[in-house]
C-alpha cells in the first residue's frame, strides 16, 4: 500500500478523475431507470452499477445497493478466471450464479469489457433484480425450496456477445426459461445501454487525461481508501469478540433454526471475521456465499467506523473472511441460496453483537433483520397478459445512543433502494388493490431509545386467481435489543379469506400459496431492537409515543413502566410505583461453567439452556421457550429452555463461548428474559385448513 500521492498526479486531477468515474456510474443508473421494463427496477431501484479495473477491483460506485456492489467483485473475478486470455473487444458477459459471487438468481449481472487497443482496462458492470428468472413460482421466490434448481435459471459466466456478435442461442434459452420474456429482454437491453454509455464516457475521460493518468488515479484512490479504513480500525481495542444468532429453516414443516457464529478478531489495522462453527448448509433457502456474508461484515464495520468514506476495493482490503465450506455462510451445490438478503442481514446482526462489545456507543439495536421479499403472479384479464408482483416491505431500525430507530426505513445494507411501490403504480399495472399501509403499533423494541416501527400493509387480489410466495426471516426469532433494550416484534404474514385471518403454517416462508379473488395478504414487517433499559426512558416520551399511536397503553405499562391518566398524561406516582415493581421482579442467577455442547437440532443447530422445572417455574418460563440472557456485554445470548431435572439448581450452565458472548465468568449473575414466539424448535404448526401432500404441507386454494 502506498499512502503518498504520486507526484506525477496533482491533487486536483486526482479528485476530478475519481469524481468523474462516479459520475459515469450515476449516468449508468439514470439510463437504467429510464429504459428498464420492470417496476422493481425503475420504481424500487433494485439494481446497482459499478466500475472495475482489469484486476477485478471495484474502483467506483454511487448510490447503489450495498448487497449488490460488495459481492460483485467476486463475480467479476469468477468471470475473469473462466475466460482467462479469452476476453476480447465486443465481448459481453452475463451471469447470476449464486455460487460464483452472485446473490440470488434474480440478481443478474452484466459485464462489459472496455479496451484501449488490445489492452483490457475497465469493466463497467450492472447487477439488476429481474422480477422473474423461472423456477417453481412466479417471481422466483420460494421460501420452502430444497435445492437451487427450484429457484430459477442459473447462469455461470457466459458470453452474451462474442467479439460484437450476439449469441442468439443464449438469448433464446433465457427467454424460454423465464416468465414475462418481453420484460426480461427489455431489462437486459436497459443494462446493455447503460454499459455502452459508460464505455463512451470512459473513452472521453481517457482522451482528456490520458489512460495511464486515469489508471494511476484509480490506484491512488484505492490506496487512500484502504489507509482511511485501516486508520479507523486502529482506534478499536485489539482482541477477539464472539457472537451467535440464527436463521429460520423448516425441515419438512418442522421449525429447525440454523446457527451463525462469528469470531471477530481485531489486530492492528486489520480485522478477521471467522464464521467457524456456523451451521452446515441445509436443504433450505437460508444459505449463501461468502461474498454475501462478506457484504454484511463490511456494511456493519463501515457504517460503525466510517460511514462517510468512499466504498471501493481499497476499503475492503483490511477485512479477511474465513468460513467452513458447504456451510450456510459458504454454500456449495446444490443447496438453495435464495435468502441471500436474510443471510447478509444476519451477518450484520452477529457483527453488531461483536462490535457492541468493542464500541457500545457506536452501535444500535438489531435491525429488522430481513429483506422480507413477497412475490405473487397470475394473469391480468384487463391487459390480457401475465404479471409478477414483488415488494420487500421495510421494517424498523434499531435504537441507538442518540435517538430512536427509524421506522419503516430500509436498513443500511439496502442503500437507497425503495422497498414498496406506490399504490397508484401497483393498482394500474396489476389486478391488486392496496387496502392499507400504516405503522405497526408496538413493533419497535422497547428501550431508553426505542427501536423503529415496522409496516402493516394489506393487499387484496382483484384478479381471479394468483400464486403467492414469501421468503423472510425474523418471523420467529425477533431482532434483539442491546444494553438492556427489548426485542422488536417479528415478521407476521397471514391470508384473509372469508372473514378469517389465517397465519402461514411455516411463519415467514411459503411457496405457491394459491389465492382467489378478494383474498387479502397481510404483511407485517419486523421492528428494530431497543437500545438501553426501557425503564430509563423519559416517561414524557413514552406518553408522546402513546399519543402518536406508536406504543399502546398496555405496552407503556408492561415494557416501560409508565402509567397514564385518562387524558393520556403521565401519572407520576403510578409510574414510580410501577417501575419499582418491575425492577423488583427482575431475577438474576449465577453462571456455572459447563463445557458440554449446548447445541441441538435436526439439520440445524440451536442453543439450549438446561434447567430444572422448579427453576423454570421460578423464572416464569416454559420448556422449549426462547429466552435471552443479559450479562455485561450489551447484546444478549439467546437459547431455548430444556427442562432437565439433572441440571444444577438455580444457576445457568454456560459453555466458554456463551460466557464470552455475555462477558461473564463463572459465578457472575445474569438476568433471563423470556420471548414469545409462534413456534418452537421441532414443532410443526397445523391448522384445520391444512392437508398433507406427500411430505409437504399445502393449503387449499384460499
N, C-alpha and C positions, 0 to 999 in steps of 0.2 A: 504494500500500500504506500502510495506517495502522497503525503499530506500537503506538500507545497504545490502551488500553481506553477505550471510550466511557464518560464519567462517568454517563450515564443508565442503564448496566447495571452493577450491582455485581458484584464478582468471584465471590461465592457463587452468584448467579443464573446467571452465565456458565457456571460449572462444572456446575451442576445441569442446565441445559438441554442442554449438549453431551453429558454422560453419559446423559441421558435419551434422546437420539437414538440413541446407541449401544445402549442397552437395547432400543429399538424394533427395531433390526436384529437383536439377539440373539433377540428373540421371533419375528421372521420366520424365523430359522434353525431355531428349535425347532419351529415349525409345519411347516416343510418336511420335517424329519426324521420327524415323527410321521405325516404324511399322504401322502408320496410312495410310488410303487409300485416304483420301480427300485432294486435294491441299490446301483448305482453312486452313487445319491444318499443313501439312508438308511444305507448301510454305509460308503461311502468318502467321504462329504461332498463330492462333486464338484459343488458349487453355491456360489453366493455371493449375498449380499443387500447392498443399499446404498440410501442416500437421496440424492436430488439436489434442488437448488433449481431455480427456474424458469429459471435461466440455464444449466441442464445441468451445473452444478458439483457434484461429489460432496462431500457435507458430512458423511457418516457411514458407517462400515462397521465390521465387528467382526473375528472370526477367520475371515476369508474368503480365498478363493483369489486371490493377487496377480495371477495370469494372467488372472483374470476381471475383478476390480474396476477394474484400471487401464485396460484398454481400454474399459470400459463408458461412460465419459463421451463417447467418440467416437460410440458407438451412440445415446446419448441425444440428442446434438446432431444426428445424422442424422435421427432421428425428428422432432425439433422443426423442422428445416428442411423435411422433407417435408410436415408438417401445420401449417405456419405459419398462425396465425389460424384453425385448424380443429381445435383440441383443446377438448373440451367436457366438463363433468361427466358421468361414466358411460362415457367412452371408455377402452378398454384396448388397448394397442399391443403387438404381438408381432413379433419379428424374430430372425434368425440370420445375416444376410448377412455373409460373411467380408470383403467389400469395403467394408462400411459400419461399421467399428469392431467387427465380430464377430471371433471367434477361429476355431474351426472350426464347421462346420454343426451338429454335435451340441450345441453350446452355444446354447441357446435363451433369449432374453431377453424378459421381460415387464415393461412399464412401465405404471404406474397413476397417472395424473394426479390430484392431490388439490387441490381448490378451496376457497377461502374466499369464498363467494358466487360471483361471476363471475370471480374472480381466481385464476389458477393459482399455487400457492405451493410445492408439493413434488411430487416423483415418486419414490415407492418403486419399487425395481426388483429383480428376481430373474433371475439367469442360472444355469440348470441344465443339466447334461450329460444329454441324453436318450440312452438306450442305443442307440437306432437312429433315424435320420431318413431312411431309404430309401437309395438309391444302389445300387452294384454288389454290395456284400457285406453280410452280417449285421453289425450294429454300425456300419456306415457308415465303417469304417476301411479304407483301401486304400493300401498302400504304393507301388503302382505306377500310381495314377491319372494320367491325362494331361490331364484337364480337370475343372472343378468340377462338371459335371453328373453325373459318376460318383460324387460324394461324398455325394449326398443331395438332399433338397428344400431349395432356397434361398429364404428368405423375406425380402424387403425389409421395411421397416416397414409393417405392415398393421394395420388396426383389427379386433381380435378382437371387441370390443364397441364399439358406437357409441351414445352417449347412453343407456347402460344396457341396450341390446338386443344379444343375442349375434348374431354373423354366422355363421349355421349353415352357409352355403356354404363359408366358410373352414375351419370345423371339419371338414366332410366331406372337403374337399380334403386337409387334413393327415392325417386318419385313413386315407385311401385310399392315401397315398404312403409310409407308414411301417409297418415290421414291428411286431407286438405293439401294435396301436392301442389296446387297452384300457389297457395300461400308459402309453402316451403321454397318453391322456386323464386317467388318474389323476395323473400327474406335473404336467400342466397345472392340474388342479384344486387340487393342493397349492400351486402357485405363486399361483393366484388367492386362495386362503385366506390366504396369507402377506401379500400386499399389502393385502388388505382389513383384516386385523388391524392392519397398520401405519397405515392411514387412521384407524381408531378411536383408536389411541394418540396419533397426531399431533393429532387434534381435541381430545383431552383436554388435551394439552400447550398448544395454542393457547388453550384456555379458561382454563387456570390462570395462564399468564404473559402472555397477550396475543400476538397474531400478530406485531405489529411488534417486540416484545421478542425473541421467538424468532428472527425473521429477522435482527435485529441481532446476536444472539449468534452465529449462524452466520457472519455476515460477519466478525466479530472473530476467531472461531476460525480461519477460513481465513487471515486476515492474519497471525496469530501463528504458524501452521504454516509459512507462507511465510518469515517472518522467521527462524524457527528453522533452516530448511533453508539459507537463504542464509548464516546465520552459520557453519554447518558448512563450506559451500563456500569461504568466505573463508579458511579455515585451509589450503587447498591451494595449492601454488605455481602461479602463472599460467603458461600455456603451452599448446601443442598436443601431444597424445600420440597415437600411432597404433598400431593392431594389426590383424591379419587372422586369419581362421580359415575353416573350410569346413563345408558341409553336404553330405550324401551323396545323390547323384542318379544314377539309372541311365537311360541313353539306349538304349532297345531292348536292355536287359540289359547294356550296357557301362557300367562304372563311370566316372562323369564328375563329379568334385567341383565344387561351385559355391562361389564366393568371397564372403565377407562382409568388407568393410573398414570400419574406423571411424577417424575423426579426432575426438578428444575435446578440445575447447578449453575451458579454464578461464580465465575473465576476471572478476575482481572477485568478485561474489556469484552469478554465473550460469555455466551450462555449456551448450555446444552440442555435440550428438552428430551428426556429419555422416557419413553412410554412402555418400558419393560413391565411385565405383569398385567398388561391390558388383555382383555378377553380375546381368545382366538376368534377368527371370523366365524360368522354364523350364517345359516341359510335364510337370512332376512335382510331387510334393507339397511340396517344400521352398521354398515361397513363403508370405508372409503380409503382413498390412497393417502400416502404420507404427504403428498403435495397439498391435499386439502387440510390435513391436520396441521401442517406447517403454516398454512394461511391463518388458522386460528391462533397459533402460537405468536405469530408476528403481529396480528391485529391487537392482541392483548398487550404485548410488550410495547409496541409503538404507541398505542393510544394512552398507555400509562406514563411512559417516559418522554415521548417526543411527538405529541400529536400534530405539531406544526411543520415538521420536517418533510423533505421530499420522500416519495415512495419510489424506489428503483432497486436495481440489483445490489447496489452498494449497501443499502440499508439492510438487506437480507444477510449479508456476509457474516456478521458476528454471531449468527444463530446456527447451531449444529443440531440436527434432528436424528434421533435414534428410535427404532421401533422393531418389535418382533415381526418377521414376515408372516403372511397369512393370518393377520390379526385384524381386528376391527379398525385399526389405525394404519394398516399397510396391506390392503386387501389383495388377494390373488384370485384367479379364475377358479370356479365360475360363480362365485358369490355375488349377489346383487350389491349395487352401490348407489342406489337412488337417493338415499338420505344423506347426501354429501353435506347439505346445509346443516343438518342436525349434528353430524359428526364434527364439523368445523365449529359449531357453536358450543359443543361440549368441550372441545379443546380450549375454547375461550374460557369456559367455566372452570376447568381444572387449572388453567393459567391464573385466573383471578384468585382461586383458592391458594395458590402458591405465592403470588405477588402480595396478597393481603398479609402474609407473614413477614414480608420484607418492607412494604411501603403501605401500611394500612390507610394512611391519609390520602393516597392517590388512587385507590380502587373504589369500586361501587359494589352494591349488592349484585347478585347474579342477574344477568339479562334474562329476557323472557325465554331464551334458550331453544327456540325453534323457529324455522322459517315458515312452518305451518302451511305448506302448499296444498291447495284444494283444486281439483280439476273435475270437469263434467263435460260430457259430449253427447251429441244427439243430432237430430235432423230438424232444421228450421223450415217449417212448411211455408212461412211467409216468403222466404227468399229462395226456397227450393234448393237448399244446399246444407251441407253438414257444418257443424260449428264445434269449437273446443273452447270452453271457459276455463280460465286459470286465474287464481288470486292467492296471495300469501299474506293474510291479514297481520299487520304488525301488532306487537304486544307492548308491554311496558319495559322500561329500562330501570336498572337498579338505582336506589337512592345512593347518594354519596355525601361526603363530608359537608359540602356547602349547600346542597339543595335536594329537593325531592327528585326522583327519576322522572324522565319524560314519559308521557302517556301516549299509547298508540303511535309509536315512532320507531322506525326501523333501527335495529341495533347497529353498532359501529361497524360490524363486519359486512353490512349491506351497502355501505356507502350512500350514494344519493338515490338509490332505487326507490320507486314508489311501490307500495305493497298491494294496493287495491285500485280498481278502476273507478272513475266517477260513474254514478248511477245512470246518467243520460247515455253515456257511451255503451255501457253494458246492455241497457234495455233497447237501444237502437240496433245493436249488432247481433243480439241473441234473444231467444224466446225466454227471457227470465225477467223477474221484477225484484228490485231491491226493496224489501219491505221495511227494513230498519237498520240503522247504523248508529250506535251510541257507545259511550264509555261504559265499561263493565264495573259496576259498583263492587267495592271490597276486593278487587282483584290485585291491587298493589300490596306488596308485603309491608306489614306494619313496622315502623322503626322511628327513631328520632328524626330521620329523614325517610319519608315514605317512598316505597317503590312506585313506579309509574303504573297506570292502569292499562288493562287490555281492552279489546274491542268486542262488542256484542253486535253481530251482523246476521241478518236473516234474509235469505234469498229464496224466492218462490219460482218454481218451474212453471212457465206459461205454455210450454210445448206439450206434446202428447206423452213423450217418454224420453228418458235420458239415463245415462250411467254416471255415477258419482264415485270418486276416489279421493282419499286424503292420506297424506304421509307426513305426520308431525311427530314431535317428541314432546316431553314435558306435559303429557296428558295424565300421567300417573305420579311421577316424581317431580314435584314442583320446583321452580327456581328458588335457590336458597338466599337467605339474608346473611349479612356479616355484622360482626360487632354486637351480637345480640338481636339484630333485626330478624323479623319473621319471614317465613316463606311466602311467596306470592301464590295466587290462585293458578291452578294448572289449566291447560287447554281443555276445552269442552266442545264436543261435536254431537249433535243429535238431529234426528229427522222427525219433522212434524207431519203427520198424516192422519186424517180422520179425527182431528182434535187431540191427538196424543203425541207427546214428545218422546221419542224412543232413542236412547243413547246407543252408540256403537257397541257391538259385542267386544271389540278389541279397541279400547279407548285410544283415540288419536290416529288409528291406522285402519284403512278399509280399502278394499279392492272391488270395483264393479258393483256398487250398490245400485240397484235399478229403481228409478223413480218414475212416478206417473204424474200427470198434470195436477198442479196445485200443491204438490209436496213441497215442503219448506225445509231447507237445510240450515241449521242454526250453528254459527261459528262463533266460538268464544276464545279469543287469544289469551295467552298467559300474561300475567303481570310481571313486574320486576321485583326483585328481592329488596327487603328493607335494609336500612343502614343505621346501626346503633339501637339502643334499648328503646322500645316503644313507650315505656313508662317515663322516659325523659323528654318526650315530645311536648312542646308547649301546648297546654290544654286549649288555648285560644285557636291554635292552628288546627287541632282536631275538630273543634266546633265549626271552623270555617270549612273544613273538608265535608262535614256532615251537611252543612248548609248548601254546598255546591253539588252535593249528590255523589261525591267520590267515595265516601265512607258512610255506612249505615250507623244508626244509633246503637244497635246491638254490637257492632264491631268496635265502636268508640268505647263501649264499656268493657268488653271482654279482652280486646287487644291493647287498648291504650289506657284503660282505667279512668276514662273521663265520663262523668255523669253530667247530663244536660237537663235543664229545666224545660217546662212546657213551651217556652219561647225559643228554645234552641241555644240558650246561653249556658256558659259553664257554671255548674253548681259546685262552688269551691269546696265546701265541706264534704259533700258527697264524693267528689273527685279525690280528695285527700284520703278519705276512708277507703275508697275502692282501690286506690293504688297501694295503700298499706296492706290491704288484704291480698292483693295479687302478689306483692313482694313476699309476704309471709308464707304464701303457699308454695314457693319455689323450694324444691328439694335437691340437694347435692349429695352425691355419694362418691366415695373414693375409688380410684382406679387401681386395679391389680394387674401385674404383668401376666400375660397368658399368650404363649407363642404358638399355641395350636391354631391351625389355619382357620380364620373366621369366615371363609367363603363357601357358599353352597350354590346349587343351581342345576338346571337341566343341561342346556348347552351354554347358557350364560353363567355368570358368577356374581353373587351379591353377598355383602357382609351381613352376618347375623350377630346379634348380641345376646349371649346366653344369660338367662336369669331364672331364679326360682319364681314360682307362681305367686308366692307371698310378696316378693319384691315387686313384681309387676303390678300386683293389686295396690301396693303402697304408692306406686308411681302413677297409677291410673292408666296403664297401657295394656294392650291385649296381645295374645300370641299372633305372630306374623304381621304386626303393625309396624309401619315405617316410623322411625324415631330419629332424632338428631341429638348428638352430644355437643355441648358447648364448653370449650376449655379456654386456655389463654389466647390461642390464636383466633383471629376474627371469624374465619369460615368454619362451619360446623362439620362434624363427621356423621354420616348417615348409616343406618343399619336397620335390619328388621328383627323384631323380638323373636327369640326362640326360647320357649319355656323348657327348662332343663332343671329338674329337681336336684341334679348333682352339681349344679353351679354353686359357687360360693355365695353366701347370703349378703345382701345389701352392699354389693360392690359392682363395679363394671369391669369385667375382664377384657383387656385390650392387648393386641399384639404391638410390636415395636412401631410398625407403620402407622397404626391408628393413634398411638401415643404421640408420634411425631407430627401427625396432622393437627392434633389439638395443642401441641406444645406443652405436654404434661409428662410427669414422671409418675411411677408407681407411688401411691399414697396421696397424690393430689386429688382434690374433689372436683367433679364436673357436674354440670346440670344436664338433665334429659328433658326433651320436649317432644311430645307426640305430634304426628302429622296424619291427617285424614287423607286416604287415597281411595279411588274407586275399585281397586282390585289389588290383590296381594300376590307375591311370587307363588307360582304353582297353581294359582286359581284360574278357572275358566268361566267367564261370565256367560250365563244363559238367560234367556227370557222366553216367554210363551210364544213369541213370534218367530223364533228361530227353529231351523231344522238342519240336520246334517246331510251333506252330500259327500260321500267318501270320508276323507279325514279333514275336510274343510267346513267351517260354519258359514252358511249362506243365509241371507234373508230373502223372504218372498218379495215380490215387487211391491213397493210401497206407493 
